[in-house]
Amino acid sequence: MALRGPLEVGEKVQLSDRKGNMITTQLEHGAVIQTPHGHIRHDDVIGLSEGSIIVTATTKREATDDDRRKPWKAARAIGGWQYAVMRPRLADYVLSMPRGAQIMYPKDIAQVLSLGDIRTGMRVLESGAGSGSLSIHLLDAVGERGSLTTIELRPEFARIAQANATVYFGGEPQWWQLLQGDFDSVAAGLEEHGFDRVVLDMLDPWNRLDQVERVIAPGGVLTCYITTTTQMSRLADALRDSERWTEPTIDETLERSWKAQGLSVRPDHQMIAHTGFLVIARAMTEGSPALRRRERGSKDTYTDVDGEGARESFEALELRDISDRKLRKVIRDLDHQRSVIEHDAPDDPKK
C-alpha cells in the first residue's frame, strides 16, 4: 500500500460521508462502488489525491412497493452525495478486511506492540494467524530488517491471513514465514533461542511454555492474549511455577470515545470494554531462577476453601490478618478518641 501520492489501482480506499459512514473498497479499472446515495466509478477515484471529495452519480431511484402509497417518492433521484477519499489507516484496514476468525481489537494490538516491546529488526514468533490482524501489525513493526514466524493450525485461516497481508503490503511480505500445524510440533523444529519476542493468542498458553522456553532468547518478552479470568489465573501460576519467567504483569485496556460539539462535551454512551487480558513475562537465562517476592505466612492465597486442612489455615488467617502491635495501636487510638468525646460531652440535665 502506497504511503502518499495519487491513488492507484489495487489500493484500498476509504470513503467517508458527513454522517461518519464509511465504505472501504479496492480500486479496479471499470468497477463501480454502490452506495446508499448512488454509485461512484472507480475510474473517477483513481489518480485523485487523498483528501479529495467525490460525488455520487445521479440516477433515477428504483421503484418499490412503497411507491404506490407514496407516489412522490418515485420521482426522486438519488445521487449528489459527497464522500471524502482517504487511504485507510491500519486500524481501519484490519477492522474492514475479510475475516474468518475473530480479530484482535486495535486497542489490544497497540498494547501488544508497546508492552511486548516489539520493534524494528526483531525476530518474533506468533501463534495463530487468525484473520491476520495481529500478523499485519507485527510485520509492520519488525519491518524488512526483522522477521515474523507464525504458526497456524488451520490451513483456511492461514490462507485468509496471507491474503489480507498481501493486499495490505501490495505483495507477499518476504520477511514472513507462515507455518501450518500444531504449535508444539512446529515449534520443536525451530531454532533454539532463535526469537527475541513470542506472542501467544490461544486457548491454553500454559501448555505451550516448554517449547516457548526453548525457542525464546534470554531476556526475551512473552506476551499472551487471553480472554477469561480462569485462563489468566492458570497462566500466571504456570509462569511462576516454572521459575524460568519473571513475575508476570497482567493488563486490561478499556476504550471510550468522547463527543465534543460546542458546549456538549461528554463521553459516548457506548464503549469497548473487556475484550481480553495481556499477560507478559520475560525469560530468565538457564540456571538463574526468577526472583520472587517473599510472601508472609498469613498471605495464603492458594489454599482452597474446601481443601484438606483449609479450616485451620483460614482460622490462622483470621487471627493474623492484623499484627498484635497494630491492633494495640488501633485500640489505644480509639480509647483516646472516646475519652475526648466523653470529656467534652455536656452534663445530662436530667441528672
N, C-alpha and C positions, 0 to 999 in steps of 0.2 A: 504494500500500500504506500503510495507516494505521500511524502510529508507536506509538500507545497506545490504550487504551480497549478495549471489548468487541470480540470477533472478529465480523467482518461477512461477509455473502455476497459472494463474488467474491475474498476474500482467500486467499492461500496460507497454510497452517498446516503445522507440522512436529510430528509425533507421535514421541516417543522413549520406549522402554521401559527397564527396569532393566538390560538387557544392552547398551544402547547402539545398538540397532537403530532406524532412523529411517524414517518414512514421510512424504512430502510430498504434499499434495493441495490442491486449490482447493475452497473451500466452496460448496455449492449446496444450495438447498432440495430436500428429498426424496431426496438422493443418499446413498449408503452407502459407507463405506470398508471394504474387505475386508482383513483382516489374517490372519496365520497362527494367531491365537488368537481368532478370532471377528470379528464386524463391529461397526462404530461408525456410528451415524446422524449425518449432517452436522448435522441439526437439533438434536442434543444438544450439538454443539460451538458452533454459532452463538450468540453472546451471552455466551459464557464469557470470563473474563479470562485473559490469558496466565499460565502457571504453574499452571493448573488440572489436575487429574487426571481423566481419562475412563476408564471401564472398558468393555471389550468385552462385548457381549451374549452370554448363554449360549445355545448352540444344540446340538442333537444332532449329533455328528460323522457325516459321511457314511461309509457302509461302503465298504471297499476289499477287494481280493482277499486282502490280508494278514490280514484278519479271520478267514478260515477256519482259519488256523493259530493265531491268537491271538484267540479269541472274546471275551476280556475287554475287548479294546480297543473293540469295537463298542458297549459300554455306556457308554463315556466320553463326556463332553460337553466342548466347548471354550467358552471364554469366561472372564470374570472377570479378564482380563489388563489391567494398568494401563498407561496411556500419559500422559506429561506433554505438554501442549499449549502450543506457543510459535509466535510468528511466526518464520519462518526468517531467519537473518542473510543479508546479501547474498551472502557466500561460500557459504552453504548453498544459496541460491536458484540461483546460476549453476551449481553442481555437479549440481543435480537437475532443471534445466529441460530441456525437449525440445531436442535439438540435431541439426544436420545436419552441421556441421563440428566438428573437434576444438577444444575451448575452451582458452583460456589459463588456467593454474592461478592461484588466488588469490595464491600467493606471488610469482609474476611480475607480476601486475597491481599488487600493492602497491608493487613496486619501480618500475613504470612511472609510477605516480602520484607517488611520492616523488622518485625521481631525475630523472624527467622534469619535475618541478616544475609539476604541473597543479593549478590552484587555481580558486576561485570567480571567475566573471566572465571567464575566459579564452576565447579563440576557438581551438578545436582542430580540426585536420584529421586524420582517421583513414583508413587504407587497409585495406579488408577488414573487413566486419562479422562474417563467420563466423556463429556462432550468437548473437552479441550479448553475450557475457560481458564483454568489454572495453568495448564501447559503453555498456553499462549503468553500469559504474563511471565512465567518463568523463562521462556525463550527470549522474551523481550528484555528481561532483567539481566540474564547472563551474557547475552549478546553473542556474536560470532566468535569472540575470543574464549568463551566458555563452552559448556556442553550440558545438555539435558538428556538423561536416560529415563524413559517412562516405561513402566511395566503395567500392561493392561491385560486382564484375564479374558475379556470378551472381544472377539475379533470385530464385531459390528461397531462397538464403541470405539475401538482403535481406528476404524475406517472413518467414522464421523469426526473424531478429534483431528485426525490427519488432514481431512478435507477442510475443516474450519481454519486450521493453522495455515494451510496452503493458500486459501483465499485471502487471509489477513496479510500474510507476508508477500503475496504476489508470486509465490513459488514455494516448493518444499524447503523448509529450513534445514540446511545441511548440518547444523550443529545439534540436531535432534535425533536420538536413537530410540525408536518406538518398538519395544519388545512385547511379544504376546505370550501369555502363560501365567501360572500362579506365582505369587511373589517369591516364596521361598525357593522354588525350583529354579527360577530365572536368576534370582539374586545369588544363588550358590555358584553360578558361573561367572560372576562379576569380579573385578579386581579387588583384592583385599586392601582396605583403607584407601580406596580409589575415589572417594567422594567427599567433598567439603560440606555438603548440606544434604539432608534427607527430609522429604516431605511425604507423610503418610496420610491418605484420606481413605480410610477403610473401616470395616466394622469392628475388627479385633486387632488393633495395632500392638497390643501387649504380647500377642503370639508371634510377632514378627521381629522381636527385639534381638534374637540371636543372630539373624542374618544382618540386621542393621548394624549391630556392634562389630561385625566382621568387616563390612564394607565402608563404614564411615571412618574418616581420619580423626586422630586425637584432637580434641578441641572443636570438632565439627558440631553443628547445630541440628538437632532433630526437632521437627515441627509436626505435630499430629493434629488433624482436624477431626473432631468427633461431635456428636450431636446430643448425647444424653449424659445425665449425671452418673449413671452406673458405669458407662464406658470411661468417663473421666476418673472415677474412683479406682477402677481396676487398673487403668494405665498408670496412674500416679503411684500406686502401690508396687506395680511391677518394676517401674523405673527405680524406685528406692531399693527394692529387694535385690536387684541385680548388682548394685554398688558400682556400676560402670557409668552412671549418669549423675550429673549434678542435680540438686534439688529442683524438681520441675516447677515451672511457673504456669499458672492457668489464667487465661484471659477470655473475656467475652465482650463483643462490641455491639452496641446498640446504635441505631441510626435514626435521627429525627430531623426532618427538614422544617424550615420556617417560611412564613409569608411576611413580606414587608411591602405594604401598599399604603402610602400616606401615614395616617395615624393608626392604621390597623397592622400592628406588628405582633405576630403570635406564632406559636408552633402549629404545624399541621395536626389535624385530628388523628391521622394515621401515621404509624412509624414502622420501620423494620426492626423488630425486637430480636428475640433469640433466634438465631439460625444455627449456631454451633459454638463449641469451645476450642481454643487453641492451647494445647499442652506442649511446652517447649523445655528441652533439656540439652545439655552439652556433654559430649563424650569425654570420659577420662582416658588417660593412657593406661595400657595394661600394667598391672602391678601396683597401681595407685588407686585405692578405693576412694569413692567420693566422700567428702566431708559432710557430716550431718549435724544438725543442731541437736544438742542433748536435751531430751525431754525430761521434765520432772516426773517422779514416780506417780504423782497424782494425775498426770495428764494422760491417762489411759484412754485413747480414742479408738482402740481396736477391739477390745473385748466385747463380744456380742452380748446383748441384753439377756438373751435366753441361753447363753452358752454355759458350760460347766464351770462352776466357781464364780459365776458372774455376780451373785448376790454379795459375796464377801468383797469383791473388787469395788462394787458400787457403794457399799457401806463405807469403805475406806475413803472413797472419793467424797462422800457427803461430809465426812468428818474433817477432811483435809483440804476442802476447796478454798479455805482461808487459813492462813497461818495463825498460830496462837498469839504471836506478837501483834499482828494486825488486828486480831479480834479484841485483844485487851485495849488497844488504842481506840478502836471504834466505840467500845463500851465507855471508856474514860471520857471521850469527847461528848458522847450522848449524855452521860451523867452531868457533865459541866453545863451543857445546853439546858437540860431540865432544871438544874439548880438556878440558872439565871431567870428562867420563867417563873419558878416558884418564889424567888426572892423579890422579883418586881411585880408580882401579882397583887392587885388591891385587896384589902381585907374584905371578907364577906360581911355585908351589912346585917345579915341575919344573925350573925354570931354575937 
